[in-house]
Structures are given as C-alpha cells and as structure tokens.
Amino acid sequence: MTTTLTTTLTTAYSPCPNDTFVFHAWAHGLVPNGLLPDVTFADIDVTNGLAERGELDVLKISYAALPYVLDEYALLPCGGALGRGCGPLVLTRPGFGSADPSHPADPADLAGRTVAVPSERSTAYLLFRLWAERAVPGGLGEIVVLPFHEIMPAVRDGRVDAGLVIHEARFTYQRYGLHSLADMGEAWEAATGLPIPLGAIIARRSLGTERLRELAAAIRASVEHAWARPQDSRDYVLANAQEMDPAVADQHIALYVNEFTADLGAEGYAAVHGLLDRAAAAGLLPELAPGALDFPGAPAGS
C-alpha cells in the first residue's frame, strides 16, 4: 500500500467570498494531493507585507506588490482575481467639490484632497495612480491607508474626502449615501482592452518545480470543485464574510471568480504584463526582469 505524505503549507488569503469559495475544497482536504494549507485570514495590506518579508509559503497578494517579491516567490497561473467590469471605484459624498449637492462629478475636484486607499501596494491604488496622472492634473493630496471595510464609513462621515474601494463595496456603496466618481476598471479597459488584474496567488520558489506544479493543480482542482459543488463551500463563505448579505456574497463570487481564476491563459498574462509594464514606465513600480512571471516548468508566458 502506498502512503501519501502530507506537506502543510503556511497560507494567507482574505476572508472575502471569492477567496473562501476558491480555496474551500483545498483547505478542507477535498483535493487529495498531499498538500494542505495552514490558513491565516488577512486583509490585502497584511498579505502584501507578509510576502515582502517572505514569511509564508502561499499568499494572495496585490498584483501591484508582485515585482517586489518575485525573487522569492513564483506567480501561480490560477486561483487569483482578474476580470472585466470589476475594477475599484473612487467614492465621494454627493455634491463633492461644491456646496451644491447637484454639482456634477469632476475628477479634477480631487486635486489636493485626502483619499483613503486599502493599501499603498494594492492593485487598486496602482490603477488609481495611473488614472489620476491623467484625470487629476492638480495632483492628489494626502493618501490614508485604511482597512477596506473602514473606507466607506470614513468617506460618509467626512473624515476623508474620497475613498478607493474594492470587493463587495461595488454593490453596497449606495447604502452609505455615496457617489461613484470614477471606475478604475472602466478606465483600464478603455485604455487597454484587457481584463483587470487584481489579486495574484504566489508560492515560494524554494518549494521546487514539482511541488509548485502540484500546488497549482490542487488550486485549480479546488476552483473546479467550487463550481461543480457550490453548496459545499456555502457555510465557509458566509462564516467568514464579515456579516455580508448572502446575495451580495453571491454577486461577489460571480464577479471575481471566472475563467482567469482557473487559468490565467494568454490574455491573463497579457493583462498582468500590461499593468506592470505601464506602471514601470510611469516610474511607479520597478521593471520586471525577463521571464519573471513565467511559471516554473511551464512554457514561457503560459
């Protein structure tokens, strides 16, 4: 009889519905391949920092943080978040920039204003900076980092002038009486025609090519299990969704879990290269070394 030895990998991803939906089967041993995650739930700003310090084996991070960790970590070709119509939003109070609540929204009114963002290394913030270089000629004011669930209350209460939001905030910002000033995804897609790269899955290169390929296969199988048996993950998703309405959780999953989650493919890699190359050209990120995104043991760019 053959005995499969189990390797436990220290892993961090968010408690958001897309991540818990995607990773449920792997986290609960429903994908038997000898690799199991020891899971820590953490906000994206925390996971970006963990990756930069090299503290865990497998992490969900912002694509904007990827160039800083590629010496130690490899980008996995599955499990992450890319898509269309799912970009971050810039939110303000109604009538922003004027005492008149009917004042039409104008991105130029952000000049010199305080803006809350979920992380200075987040993809949302990178997309925002690329957009603001064109749309806010006067330049932004102070940038304040807040956990994403605190941003909308801060805008509503006037503690900041505007907020950059991600995740389910696309579906709930009206409840806070807020207005969408600009959609970073729409701006990105109009400029490039590419899907929006948001969150990446990375793993230690020191695991070796064979283990990395096994890990990618396990995550891909976990995605496929989630699609085939969505009710299996329901309790896990809702238990970690921070009191999110189940209907909003379903919208969240439908928006962020798609064909790119199962496999980045040529279009997904083109989107990632497009974002990171544009940011490097603007001096916002370091340049990628040739082949830095290639998955070990796979053809280049696949």
Salt bridges, closest charged atoms under 4 A:
ASP19 OD1 - LYS60 NZ 2.54
GLU52 OE2 - ARG121 NH1 2.47
GLU55 OE2 - ARG53 NE 2.60
ASP57 OD1 - ARG204 NE 2.90
GLU72 OE2 - ARG204 NH1 2.73
ASP109 OD2 - HIS103 NE2 3.17
ASP157 OD1 - ARG156 NE 2.87
ASP157 OD2 - ARG159 NH2 3.86
ASP161 OD1 - ARG113 NH1 3.65
GLU168 OE1 - HIS252 ND1 3.40
ASP183 OD2 - ARG170 NH1 3.37
GLU189 OE1 - ARG84 NH1 3.50
GLU214 OE1 - ARG211 NH1 2.45
ASP232 OD2 - HIS225 NE2 2.88
ASP232 OD2 - ARG229 NE 2.70
ASP250 OD1 - ARG234 NH1 2.45
ASP263 OD2 - ARG220 NH2 3.95
GLU267 OE2 - ARG84 NH2 2.63
